[in-house]
Amino acid sequence: MINKRIASFILFAIFGGNVTLMAQDSHQGNLLWLQNERDAEKNTVIANKGSIPIIGLEDLAAVSVNMGAANSAVFNSLLNKYVKVDTLQGYPPTDRKGYLHLNDDLKLCRTAIFQFSDASVYDQQLYGFLQEMEKTKTVIVTVAGKTDHTDFFKGLKASVLWCKKASPEGAAVLAQLIFGGISLDKTPIRLKYTVPEDVGINRANLDSIALVMKEAIAATAAPGGVVMVLKDGKVIYNKAFGKHTYTGNRETLTTDIFDMASLTKTSATTLEVMRLVEQGKLGLDSTISKYIARTRDMTDKKDIMVKEVMLHQAGFTPFIPFYTQLKPGDMSTVKSDKYPTEVADNYYIRANYYQDVMWPQMLADKALTRGKFIYSDLSMYYMKEIVEKVSASPLNVYTDQHFYKPLGMQTAGFLPRDHFPKDRIVPTTENDSWFRDMLVQGFVDDPGAAMAGGVSGHAGFFASANDMAILYQMLLNKGVYGGQQYYKSETVTEFTSGQSKVSRRGYGFDRKDPDQSKGYPSYLASSKVFGHTGYTGTCVWVDPSCNLVYIFLSNRVYPDAKRNALLTLNIRGRIQDIIYRAIQKGTR
């Protein structure tokens, strides 16, 4: 067995955390962990397959109940990588009414996962309890220990998994089997959380990521951030660095929620465009006037095609500083029917400001550079209007129902303050001196998106690193994830491939700059790489040539957007190249 000290570090590396707690001999420790994990896999039996791996994650209402397992913390932590799973501690065997209490405790549960071990008591009372549970719930049983208890569960419909290794590695195997991150007989259907050595990478060759992040924080490029790396469908690096602010005490966590800024374009708007195009409800070669009726008498816009908008070649202005046009009476510090839209804590904008002021101004703004590549936020304002017209659903509602919830993305979406505590959301600007001039935390940093109500086609999307990993692994998988198909393979290929004669862009997605001297997004990235960056200091890049997903999240705009060291020091690109070099070196 792996020694306890190294095991604690390895678990920390897999589940994520602050970089200051790294093991000194991480490569050796990872090899030991991997050896023991593979041994645990070989010593795991699925006595009754039942409902595993779980496919549908919506309305799962899952609860994990510890009935005597020693490694419940590891087990539960990994379950929660896939979907929210509540936890309960079973009642002691001496409590003869324990099963009655547990029965009531699980009244709202629809999926009950029970953890047993050799120390658990297997009696008729337990059997009767499980029989009653599976009448109204999906029941999954895991057993960890040397003794074979699988015969006890015969006659039940429940899924039954037995790992002979009552170890952290065994618990990791059992948890990931339930959701398909590991499979004993076929290709896994979801992410596996593991160590770099599992994909042939020496952990030590990734250690310089921490040095670059330390440099970034020291240079005030960002107060903190999260770096995640996926290779071959496996999360092999997941680290948090620094703090939410330079002077505060709140350390950045891998589970923190970040403002993704322009990653909204590919993580929300483009996703819906892809789905509607695939369904034949939206045409890339159609004109925008087909969907936005008011453009039909606008000579500069009526013939613009949807694909031109997606390529930033429609001729739109890059952005309009709407905040400079606010007048007395447009804002209030008190929420009311007249001022319903919150743009920061206790700061509200008047009702219908987007419909009355912003959208008419965008429509009136002349498209003067059609055919040229001019990166424009207005493009995605337009696309939001189009997809909402076609789907008859708000962008945030559609993407949540069709993508985020089914994929198991627990923090992804718009308007995070409606769903999560403020402290879990990483702050962005504080000293903008021209709009809010106060700490912005949990409200979209982009002024236009904030004034539009927090949901826009170009900004407003928030998520954690794990959510971004799930979403972009699905795209790397050509539209398949978790046993479900979200897109046809050819749809993903079309949108992520180069589609412009005047730029490097795909439809919605950014790509490798053909000028190698620019090193964008990094010098070693292949020509197949696709993804996007975000103004707040974020990026996600997918490289099909080596089955890689690279995620970098930060709040470089804190306390103000004037700080540009993240770009001048090329922090994101340098870390990306560290990953490529680690892949090239292998286990050396």
Residue pairs with C-beta under 8 A, 6 or more apart in sequence:
1 36
1 167
2 10
2 29
2 32
2 33
2 36
2 169
6 23
6 25
6 28
6 29
6 32
6 33
7 29
7 33
7 168
9 21
9 22
9 23
9 26
9 29
10 23
10 26
10 29
10 30
10 32
10 33
10 195
11 74
11 168
12 21
13 22
13 23
13 26
13 30
13 195
13 203
13 237
13 238
13 239
14 172
14 193
14 194
14 195
14 235
14 238
15 77
15 78
15 193
15 238
15 254
16 226
16 238
16 239
16 240
16 253
16 254
16 255
16 465
17 239
17 240
17 253
17 254
18 239
18 240
18 241
18 251
18 252
18 253
19 210
19 213
19 239
19 240
19 241
22 207
22 210
23 29
26 203
26 204
26 207
27 197
27 202
27 203
27 204
30 195
30 196
30 197
30 203
31 197
33 169
33 195
34 194
34 195
34 197
34 198
36 165
36 167
36 169
37 169
37 172
37 173
37 194
39 165
39 169
40 163
40 164
40 165
40 167
40 169
40 170
40 172
40 173
41 173
41 182
41 184
43 163
43 164
43 165
43 170
44 161
44 162
44 163
44 164
44 165
44 170
44 173
44 174
44 177
44 184
45 150
45 161
45 162
45 163
45 164
46 52
46 159
46 160
46 161
46 177
46 184
47 150
47 153
47 160
47 161
47 162
48 153
48 156
48 157
48 158
48 159
48 160
49 159
50 140
50 157
50 158
50 159
50 160
51 138
51 140
51 159
52 140
52 159
52 161
52 177
52 178
52 180
53 177
53 178
53 179
53 180
53 183
53 189
53 190
53 483
54 60
54 111
54 178
54 179
54 180
55 189
55 482
55 483
55 484
56 406
57 82
57 83
57 405
57 406
57 407
57 408
57 482
58 405
58 406
59 110
60 83
60 110
60 111
61 108
61 109
61 110
61 111
62 79
62 83
62 84
62 85
62 86
62 109
62 110
62 111
62 112
62 113
63 85
63 86
63 87
63 88
63 106
63 109
63 111
63 112
63 113
64 72
64 75
64 76
64 79
64 85
64 86
64 87
64 88
64 113
64 115
65 87
65 88
65 89
65 90
65 102
65 106
65 112
65 113
65 114
65 115
66 72
66 87
66 88
66 89
66 90
66 115
67 90
67 114
67 115
67 116
67 117
67 120
68 90
68 115
68 116
68 117
68 119
68 120
68 121
69 75
69 115
69 116
69 117
69 120
69 142
69 144
69 166
69 171
70 117
70 119
70 144
70 166
71 144
71 166
71 167
71 168
71 170
71 171
72 87
72 115
72 171
74 168
74 171
74 172
74 175
75 115
75 142
75 171
75 172
75 174
75 175
76 85
76 87
76 175
77 175
78 171
78 172
78 175
78 176
78 181
78 193
79 85
79 113
79 175
79 178
79 179
81 181
81 191
81 193
81 466
82 179
82 181
82 190
82 408
83 179
83 408
83 410
84 410
85 113
86 109
88 102
88 105
88 106
90 98
90 102
90 114
91 97
91 98
91 99
91 101
91 102
92 98
93 121
95 101
96 125
99 125
99 126
99 128
99 129
102 129
103 129
103 132
103 133
106 112
106 133
106 137
109 137
110 137
110 138
111 137
111 138
111 140
112 133
112 137
112 138
112 139
112 140
113 140
113 142
113 178
114 130
114 139
114 140
114 141
114 142
115 142
115 144
116 122
116 141
116 142
116 143
116 144
116 149
117 143
117 144
117 145
117 166
118 144
118 145
118 146
118 147
118 149
118 166
119 145
120 126
120 143
120 149
122 149
122 152
127 152
127 156
130 139
130 141
130 153
130 156
130 158
131 156
133 139
134 156
134 157
134 158
139 156
139 157
139 158
139 159
140 158
140 159
140 161
140 178
141 153
141 156
141 158
141 159
141 160
141 161
142 161
142 162
142 163
142 174
142 178
143 149
143 150
143 160
143 161
143 162
143 163
144 162
144 163
144 165
144 166
144 167
144 170
144 171
144 174
145 164
145 166
146 164
146 166
148 162
149 162
150 160
150 162
153 160
159 178
161 174
161 177
161 178
163 170
163 171
163 173
163 174
164 170
172 193
173 182
175 181
176 182
176 188
176 192
176 193
177 183
177 184
179 190
179 482
180 188
180 189
180 190
180 482
180 483
181 188
181 190
181 191
181 192
181 193
182 188
182 192
183 189
188 233
189 481
189 482
189 483
190 408
190 470
190 481
190 482
191 230
191 233
191 234
191 235
191 469
191 470
191 473
192 198
192 233
192 234
192 235
193 234
193 235
193 238
194 234
194 235
194 236
195 203
195 236
196 202
196 203
196 205
196 206
196 229
196 231
196 236
196 237
196 582
197 203
197 587
198 234
198 236
199 231
199 232
199 234
199 236
200 586
200 587
201 231
201 236
201 582
201 583
201 585
201 586
201 587
202 582
202 585
202 586
202 587
202 588
205 578
205 581
205 582
205 585
205 588
206 229
206 237
206 578
206 579
206 582
208 578
209 227
209 237
209 239
209 575
209 578
209 579
210 239
210 241
212 571
212 574
212 575
212 578
213 225
213 227
213 241
213 242
213 571
213 575
214 241
215 221
215 569
215 571
216 222
216 225
216 554
216 565
216 566
216 569
216 571
217 223
217 224
217 241
217 242
219 565
219 569
220 246
220 563
220 565
221 537
221 554
221 556
221 563
221 565
221 566
221 569
221 571
222 242
222 537
222 554
222 555
222 556
222 558
222 563
222 566
222 571
223 242
223 243
223 244
223 245
223 246
223 252
223 555
223 558
224 240
224 241
224 242
224 243
224 244
224 251
224 252
224 426
224 554
224 555
225 240
225 241
225 242
225 252
225 537
225 552
225 553
225 554
225 555
226 238
226 239
226 240
226 241
226 252
226 254
226 256
226 258
226 464
226 465
226 551
226 552
226 553
226 554
227 237
227 238
227 239
227 241
227 551
227 552
227 553
227 575
228 235
228 237
228 238
228 239
228 254
228 465
228 466
228 468
228 469
228 549
228 550
228 551
229 235
229 236
229 237
229 238
229 548
229 549
229 550
229 551
229 579
230 236
230 469
230 472
230 473
230 476
230 548
230 549
230 550
230 551
231 546
231 547
231 548
231 583
232 547
233 473
233 477
233 547
235 466
235 469
237 579
238 254
238 465
238 466
239 254
240 251
240 252
240 253
240 254
240 256
241 252
242 251
242 252
243 249
243 250
243 251
243 252
244 250
244 251
244 252
244 256
244 426
244 427
244 555
244 558
245 427
245 558
245 559
246 558
246 559
250 423
252 426
254 464
254 465
254 466
255 411
255 424
255 464
255 466
256 424
256 425
256 426
256 464
257 411
257 416
257 420
257 424
257 425
257 426
257 462
257 463
257 464
258 425
258 426
258 462
258 463
258 464
258 465
258 536
258 538
258 553
258 554
258 555
259 425
259 426
259 428
259 444
259 445
259 459
259 462
259 534
259 536
259 538
259 555
260 267
260 459
260 461
260 462
260 463
260 468
260 534
260 536
260 538
260 553
261 445
261 446
261 459
261 534
261 535
261 536
261 538
262 377
262 458
262 459
262 532
262 533
262 534
262 535
263 461
263 468
263 532
263 533
263 534
263 538
263 539
263 540
264 380
264 449
264 456
264 457
264 458
264 459
264 460
264 461
264 534
265 380
265 457
265 458
265 508
265 532
266 508
266 509
266 531
266 532
266 540
267 412
267 461
267 463
267 468
267 471
267 540
268 395
268 396
268 399
268 414
268 457
268 460
268 461
269 380
269 383
269 384
269 387
269 395
269 457
269 458
269 508
270 310
270 383
270 495
270 507
270 508
270 509
271 399
271 403
272 387
272 391
272 395
272 398
272 399
272 402
273 282
273 306
273 310
273 383
273 387
273 495
273 507
273 508
274 487
274 491
274 492
274 495
274 508
275 402
275 486
275 487
276 282
276 387
276 390
276 391
277 283
277 284
277 491
278 487
278 488
278 491
281 390
281 391
282 291
282 306
282 386
282 387
282 390
283 290
283 306
284 305
284 306
284 307
284 310
284 507
285 305
285 306
285 307
286 305
286 306
287 302
287 303
287 304
287 305
287 306
288 295
288 301
288 302
288 304
288 305
288 306
288 309
288 314
288 382
288 386
289 295
289 296
289 298
289 301
289 302
289 303
289 304
291 306
291 385
291 386
291 389
291 390
292 382
292 385
292 386
292 389
294 363
295 301
295 302
295 304
295 363
296 302
298 363
300 315
300 366
300 367
300 368
300 370
301 314
301 363
301 367
304 314
304 315
304 367
304 370
306 383
306 386
307 499
307 507
308 314
308 370
308 371
309 316
309 379
309 382
309 383
309 386
310 379
310 383
310 507
310 508
311 373
311 499
311 500
311 503
311 505
311 507
312 373
312 374
312 375
312 376
312 379
312 503
312 505
313 370
313 371
313 372
313 373
313 374
313 500
313 502
313 503
314 367
314 370
314 376
314 379
314 382
315 367
315 368
315 369
315 370
315 371
315 372
315 374
316 362
316 365
316 367
316 374
316 376
316 378
316 379
316 382
317 365
317 376
317 378
318 374
318 375
318 376
318 377
318 378
319 376
319 377
319 378
319 448
320 358
320 361
320 362
320 365
320 378
320 448
321 447
322 357
322 358
322 361
322 447
322 448
322 451
323 434
323 435
323 447
323 448
323 451
324 434
325 357
326 349
326 435
329 350
330 349
330 350
330 353
331 339
331 347
331 348
331 349
331 350
332 338
332 339
332 348
332 350
333 346
333 347
333 348
334 346
334 348
335 342
335 348
336 348
337 351
338 350
338 351
339 348
339 349
339 350
339 351
340 348
340 351
341 348
341 349
341 350
341 351
341 353
341 451
341 453
341 454
342 348
342 443
343 349
343 436
343 443
343 450
343 451
343 454
344 436
344 438
344 439
344 440
344 443
344 450
345 438
345 439
345 441
345 443
347 436
347 438
349 451
353 451
353 452
354 451
354 452
354 453
358 448
358 451
358 452
359 381
359 385
362 378
362 381
362 382
365 378
371 502
372 502
373 500
373 502
373 503
373 505
377 446
377 448
377 458
377 459
379 458
380 456
380 457
380 458
381 448
381 452
381 456
381 457
381 458
382 457
383 457
384 395
384 455
384 456
384 457
384 458
385 457
387 395
387 398
387 457
388 394
388 395
388 398
391 398
393 401
394 455
395 414
395 455
395 456
395 457
396 413
396 414
396 415
396 455
396 460
399 413
400 412
400 413
403 409
403 471
403 486
404 412
404 413
404 467
404 471
406 482
406 484
406 486
407 470
407 471
407 474
407 481
407 482
407 486
408 470
408 482
409 463
409 467
409 470
409 471
410 464
410 466
410 467
411 419
411 420
411 462
411 463
411 464
411 467
412 461
412 462
412 463
412 464
412 467
412 468
412 471
413 419
413 461
413 462
413 463
414 444
414 454
414 455
414 460
414 461
414 462
415 454
415 455
415 460
416 425
416 442
416 462
417 425
417 442
417 443
420 442
422 441
422 442
425 441
425 442
425 462
426 441
426 553
426 555
427 439
427 440
427 441
427 555
427 558
428 440
428 441
428 445
428 536
428 555
428 557
428 558
429 436
429 440
429 445
429 557
429 558
429 559
429 560
429 561
430 438
430 439
430 440
430 558
430 559
430 560
431 437
431 559
431 560
432 440
432 560
432 561
433 560
435 447
436 447
436 450
442 462
443 450
443 454
444 450
444 454
444 456
444 459
444 460
444 462
445 459
445 535
445 536
445 557
446 456
446 458
446 459
446 460
446 535
448 456
448 458
448 459
449 455
449 456
449 458
449 459
449 460
452 460
454 460
459 535
463 471
465 551
465 553
468 540
468 551
468 553
469 549
469 551
470 481
472 531
472 540
472 542
472 549
472 551
473 481
473 549
474 480
474 481
474 486
475 492
475 496
475 542
476 542
476 544
476 547
476 549
478 487
478 489
478 492
478 493
479 485
479 486
479 487
479 488
479 489
479 491
479 492
480 486
494 507
495 506
495 507
495 508
495 509
496 506
496 509
496 511
496 530
496 542
497 506
497 530
498 504
498 505
498 506
498 511
499 505
499 506
499 507
500 506
504 510
504 511
504 512
504 513
504 514
505 511
506 530
509 530
509 531
509 532
510 521
510 530
510 531
510 532
510 533
511 529
511 530
512 520
512 521
512 525
512 526
512 527
512 528
512 529
513 519
513 520
513 521
514 527
516 523
519 570
519 573
520 573
521 529
521 531
521 533
521 539
521 541
521 572
521 573
521 576
522 541
522 572
522 573
522 574
522 576
522 577
522 580
523 573
523 577
524 576
524 577
524 580
524 581
525 541
525 543
525 576
525 580
526 543
526 544
526 545
526 546
528 543
528 544
528 545
529 541
529 542
529 543
529 544
529 545
530 541
530 542
531 539
531 540
531 541
531 542
531 550
532 539
532 540
533 539
533 572
535 557
535 561
536 554
536 555
536 556
536 557
537 552
537 553
537 554
537 555
537 556
537 557
537 566
538 552
538 553
538 554
539 550
539 551
539 552
539 572
540 549
540 550
540 551
540 552
541 548
541 549
541 550
541 576
542 548
542 549
542 550
543 549
543 550
546 580
546 583
548 579
548 580
548 583
550 575
550 576
550 579
552 571
552 572
552 575
552 576
554 566
556 563
556 565
556 566
557 563
565 571
566 572
